[in-house]
């Protein structure tokens, strides 16, 4: 197999003069190089050509070799033109330099000025670096203070929230207490408007009977009322008269009331002697037939009259109280 061109990979046809026995080793070496490195040479052919120590390392066909030579000549012409431009520019700079006046003293002074400026700038740079370090330290200190202030602010905010919560709770408690006070005042007002005696001793009329706390006091021919109910009514009346007397400050004379429910008594005081009359009855019904009960009723009425007299003293503008 004949070797291929490193550029176009076309088989290279060698001259007959290379096919004799003397050139066999040369052809074998050329085939070996062409077959093993053909793909590698296509990637960097120009570098391989420049680095090759022998034409056998980069085999080329006639057309490719002619094309490469033409390209290299064109590139060489371009480089020569570019080099000529650089030479002209260099010559122009040399001419300009020679035409300028050269004053060594002024250049020395300028160098000294620049040196002094450099020294001043270095000193200023040193001062600025010191100032920068100081400012950085101040910034770190201010950052630390800002952090402390933020922490203190957070603590104040937490305390504010806690106090605000406590204030809300206090307001709620105050509102609750005000509501409770209002309710209590209304209850007190209602209680003050209530007459305890009216609630304790409910005096009224039921049909033809006077009643106290639902107990009928009296008896009619067409209806029989038991003595137990009448005696209990007498006991309630006796208790009411005694409570009224204590409330208005009345002092009973001649008689004392001893309320004991349906077994109450009226005592008549004559000197050092006391006569006790039962304010309850029993047995049959005889009008004015039980003298002790009649005396007790008289004493009870006398005590009622004394309470009425005391009330008139207290309320002079009222014509009738009982």
Secondary structure, 3 states (H helix, E strand, C coil): CCCECCCCCCECCCCHHHCCHHHHHHHHHHHHHHHHHHHHHHHCHHHHHHHCCCHHHCCCCHHHHHHHHHHHHHHHHHHHHHHHHHHHHHHHHHHHHHHCCCCHHHHHHHHHHHHHHHHHHHHHHHHHHHHHHHHHHHHHHHHHHHHHHHHHHHHHHHHHHHHHHHHHHHHHHHHHHHHHHHHHHHHHHHHHHCCHHHHHCCEEEECCEEEECCEEECCECCECCCHHHHHHHHHHHHHHHHHHHHHHCCCCCCEEEECCHHHCEEEEEECCEEEEEECCCCCCCCCCCCHHHHHHHHHHHHHHHHHHHHHHHHCCCCCCCC
